[in-house]
């Protein structure tokens, strides 16, 4: 049995401004391409003019040559795979834990009140302050990366899920109880459709943070991945190689953002925010 939920429930979450279709979208893409081209030209010309020493910032052509050399080496792809693996696993653990905790805490008034001050105290603490403890517990292994990523991303998703549970229409709750729906059925048919847009917003925020912290763990702790390889390249005075790896990290960031946006459109194809994005004016 399904309870009819008022239209307002679940549609206030994760509002995204409508994107113009047609000519406006093409103009936005053109401006984005021109911006990237301008950055590439600056990257190439500034070192050659002597404004910045080329040994500190080599021209883009030199960096691309170093990247092409590394692209033929399987070690680069293993490093990329390690980075993506740590990112995905840490993010997955954080999202699952945050969604479960958020649904339970948000649905039980006593828990919500009892944990409010603890959540407000813990969530502003950046995960990097735990690096000394993480090194003692996990060394430079994958566990260190998972802890840093999981801690930071957990709070981002948890807060969004709590907001989503709070946004469930009380009239719909009363209707669900009157219809005889149990707690599990209420979560499935009433709470989850309202929470999902919030959870996806948390996922979108957490995905970028997870990649940043995955690379940070390699730079600071020495965990396997792109961060450690960037540090090794810098320590070995391979500056073009260092920038090549930084460029790879940026490309991964673009890919991660595109992947999360695709997942958002698939999961929320029914939601007003996504319909506004894909419907031309």
N, C-alpha and C positions, 0 to 999 in steps of 0.2 A: 504494500500500500504506500502510495506516495502522497506527501502533504504538499499542497500548493503553497509556494512561498511568494510573498508579495514581491513585486518587481523591484522595489527599492533595495531589498536585501541582496547583498553580494555585488551590487552594481556600483557601490560607492568606493570600492577598493581599487587601488592601483590605477587611478585615473591617468590616462596618457593623452596629451593634447593630440587632437586629430591632425594627421599629416595631409597636406594637400596632395591631390593626385594630379596626373597629367603633366602639364607644362611646369607647374611648380615643383614637382618631384624631380623632373629632369634638370631644372635649374639648380636645385639643391645638390644633386649629384655632380653637376658641372662645377659648382663652386667648391665642393669637396675635392674634386680632382685637381682643380687649379691650386688649392691650398697645399695639397700634397706635392704638386710639382714645384711650387715656390719653396717649400721646405727642402726638397731634394736639390734644387739649384743653390740654395744657401749652403747646404751641407757640402756641396762640391766646390763652390767658389770662395767661401770664407777662408778655408785653410790655404788656398792657393794665393790669396791676396796678402797673406802674412798677418792678418788680424789675430789669428790664433795659430800658434805653432803647429805645423803639420804632424810633428811627433806626438802631440797631445790629442789632436783631432784630425786624423787623416781625411783626405777627400772621399766623397761617397764612392767614386770609381774604385779607389783602393780597397775600401771596405767591401764592396761587392765582389771584387776579385778574391779577397780572402774568404768571403762566404761561399763563392763558387768552389774554391779549393776544398773547403770543409764539407761541402754538400756531397762530394764524391766519397767521403769517408763514412763508413757505417757507424763510427763512434758518435758522430753528431746525431744521427737518428736514434741511436740508443739513448743518448742524453735527453733528447726531446721526448722520447717515450717515457723515460723515468720521470721527467718533470710532469708530463700530462697524467701519468699514473698517480703520482702523489697528489696532484691537484684534484683529480676526480675522486679518489678514495677519501681524502680528507673532507671534500665538499659533500660527498654522499653521506658519510657518517654524521656530519654536522646537521644536514638537512633532515635525515631520518630522526635523529635524536630530538631536534628542535620541534618538528611537527608533532611527534608523539607527546613530548612534554608540554607543548603549547595547547594541544587539544585537551589534555588531562587537566592542566592547571587552569586554563580558561573556562572549563566547564564546571569546575568545582569551586564554589565561592570561597570556602574556607582555605583551600590551597592558594587561590589567587591572592587573598589577603595576607596569608602567612609568608608567601614568597616575594611579595612586591618589593620590600625593602632590600632583600638579598639580591634580587635581579637588578635593581637600580644601583646597587653598590658594585656588582661584579661587571656589568656590561660595559661601563666606560673604560675599564682597565685594558690597555692594549696588550695583545698576546706577546709582543716582543719583550715585555718586562719579565716574562717567565723563561727567557733564554738560558740564564744560568742554571735554573732548576731543570730545564729540559735537557741540557747537556749532561747533567749529573745522572738523570734518569735513563736517557736513551742514547747518549753519545751523539755521534754524527750519522745515525741511521735514519731510516724512513720514519720511525716512530716520532722523532723530533719534528719532522715536517707535519705529520698528521696532527700532532698536538697543537702546534701553532695555528694551522689552518682550521682545525676543528673548533678550537676555543673561540677564535674571532668570528667565524661564520655561524656558529651556534646562536650567538646572541642576535645577530642580524635577522636570522630567520625566526627565532623564537618571538621576538617583539612583534614582527609582522603577523605571526599566527595568533598571538594574543589579541592584537587589534581585530583580526578577522573574527575570532570567536565573540568578541565584544559587539561586533557589528551585526550579529545574527538578530533578526527581527523578533522581539519578544512576543508579538502576536502570533507569529509562525510557531514559536516554541510552545505557546499555550495550545495552539491548534494541534500540534504533534502529540502533546500529552493527552489531549482529549480524544485523539484518534487511536490512542493505545500504543503508540510507537515507543519501544524501549530505548535505552540509552544508545545502543549500537546503531539501531535504525535511525535515530535522530542524527547521529554523527554522519551517517552515510547519506541521508536524503536531505538534510537541512543544514547542518553545520559545515560539512565539507564543501559543498558548492559555494558557500559564502566565504570560507577561509581560503579556498584555492587561489583566487587572484592575489590575496595578500601574500600567501606562501610563495607564489611565483615572483612577486616583487622582491621578497627576501632572497630568493634564489638568484635573481639578476644582480642584486647588490653583492651577494656573497661570492659569486663566481669570479668577479674581478679581484676582490680582496684575496680570495684563495690563491689565485695565480701570483699575485704580488708576494704573498707570504711564502709560497712554495719557492720562489726565486730567492727571497730574503733568507730563508733557512739555509740555502746553499751558500750564499755570500757570507753569512755571519757564522754559521755553525759548521759548514762544510758538508751538509747533507748532499747525497747524489742528485745531480740535475744541472740545469743550465746555470744556476747561481754559482755553484762551485767551479764550473768550467770558465765562467767569466772571471772569477777571482784568480784562477790558475793562469789564464791568459794575461791578466794584468801583472801578476807576480813574475811571469816569464817575459815581460816586456813585449808581448805580442799584441800591440795596441790595435792594429787592424783586425786581428782575430777577436779581440775583446769587443770591439764595436760590431763586428759581424754577429756575434752571439747576442748582443743587446738587440740588434735588428731582428734576429730570430724570435727573441722574447716579445718584441712588439707585434710581430706577425701572429704569434700565438695569442696575444691579447685580443687582436682583431677577430681571430677565428673563434675564440671563446665567446666573445660578445655576440657574434653572428649565430653561433650554436644556441646560446641561451635565448636569443630573440626568436629563433625558429621554434624552439621548444615552447616558448610562451605563446606563439601563434597557434601551435597545434593543441596545446592544453586548454587555451582560452578562446578557441574559435567561436564559442557561443557568447563571449563576453563583449559588452558594449565598447570597451576600450580597443579591443582588437578589430572589431567590425569597423570602427571609425578609421583605424589605420589603413585598412585595405580597401575601403569603399571610396572611390573617387567622388569629388564634389561635382 
